[in-house]
């Protein structure tokens, strides 16, 4: 069993807005919390560009909403094992923390995309409209899960393992 790497994450403040980020290689779903950290709301889907453009986008959102911390979705297998996608999400989170100067916590994002899709299907939206909303809704579910957690200091349950044993 492996505990989270302290170099890659730190506790986020318990007051002030948090940004939920559903990392993807093409798009990032973005959600924001209330300053009281009790409600998450979808913000937007950001289509990734260059590192400079991505950094400018993140810093702009952080400044506009006065964000105090980042919650980055960590994709893991049903077994809890991490994957290549987990590694990429961790790299993204570490980078986002560096470019914004904010603390980052990684949070289990299992089922957020399928939950988002189910909600969008129940709204009887077209495939195109569902695709346009899915990532930011997944980020909202991810962030709300973090906000609702009894123990926010856990980045992931102690039973999780990394696939490479690191």
N, C-alpha and C positions, 0 to 999 in steps of 0.2 A: 504494500500500500504506500502511496506517495502523497505527501501533502503538497499543497500549491507552492509554486516557486515564488519566494518573497521578492525576487528581483523583478518579477513580471506583474505583480499586483500589490495593492495596498488598500487599506480600509478607506472607504469613501465617507465623507461627512454625513452626519445624521440629519442635518438641516440644510436646506437649499435645494435647488433643482438638480436633478440627475438626468443624464442623457443615456437612453438605451440605444445600443447599436447592434443591429442584426447584420453581421458582416457577410458579405458575399464578394466574390471575385469581380462581378460586374456591377452590382448594386448594393447599397447599404440602406437598410431600413432604419429610420430614425424616429425615436419617441422621446418625449420629455415628461418629467414629473412636475407636480406642483411643488412650490417651495416647502410645503409641509411634508413632502414625500409620502403622500397617501394615494394619489391618483396619477396614473400614466396616461398620456394621450398621444395618438399618432401625430407625427410632425410631417415627415416626407420620405420619399424614396430618393436617394441620391445616386445618380449614375456616375460611377467612378471615372476619373480622368487621370491626369498625371499626379505624381506625389505632391507637387506644388499646389495644384488645383484642389486636390483632396484636403491638404492641410489648410488652405485658405477657407474652404467650405467649413471644416470642423471648427476652426478658430472663430469664424463668423457666427455660427450657431451658438458656440460657447459664450461669446460676448453678448449676443442679442438676448439670450435667455438667462444670462448670469449663472451658468452651469458650474457646479462645484465638484462633480465627479462623473465618471463614465462607467456604465455597466455594459460589458461586451458579452454577447452570446457566445457560449462555448459549445460547439456541436460535439456530442459524444455518442458512441454506439449505445444500443439498448443495454449492453453489459456494463456500461460505464467506462469502457476503454476509450482512450483518445485515439484520434486518427490523424491523417494528413490535414484534413479540414480543421481539426482542433489546433494543430500546430500553426496553420495559417492565421486562424482567428487570434491566437496568442501573439503572433508577430504583429498583426494589425493592431491589437489592443496596446501592446507595448509602444508601437509607433504613435498611436493616437495620444497616449499619455505623454509622450515626449513632445509632440507638436503643440499640445494644448497646455502642458504643464499641470495636468490634473491627475489625481489618483484614479486607478483603474481597478475594477473587480470583474472577474469572469464569472458568468452565471450559466448554469445548465439551460440549454435552449431546446432540449428534446420536446417535440410535439408542437412547438410554437408555430411553425409553418403550416402543419396540417390543421391545427386549431384555427389559424387565420383563414385557411382555405375553406374549412367547414362553415365558419361564420359568413364568409363572402358568398358561398353557395346558397346558404339559407336566405340571403338577401336577394337571391335570384339575379345576380349581376352577370353580365356577359363575361366570357373568358378574358377579353381584353381589359375590362374594368376590374376584374378580380386580380389580374396580373399587375395592374397599376397600383393596387392597394395592399397586396399581400405582404410585402417586406416591411412596410411601416406598421402594419397591424401585428406582424410577428414580433417586431421590436417592442410594441406596446405590451403584448402578452409577456415577453421576456422581462421587461422593466417592472410590470405590475407584479410578477412572481417574486422578483427581488424585494419590492416594496412591502409585500405581504408576508415575507419570510420572518419567522420567529427569531432566526439566528442569521442575520445578514453577514456576520463575520466569516461564515463558511463560504468559501468560493465554490465548493462542491462537496458533496458528501464524502466522508472519510473512506467509504468503501470503493470510491473510484480508483481506477488504475490507469496508468498511461500504457499505451500499447508497446512502447519501446523500453519500459521498465525504468525510465529516467525519473 
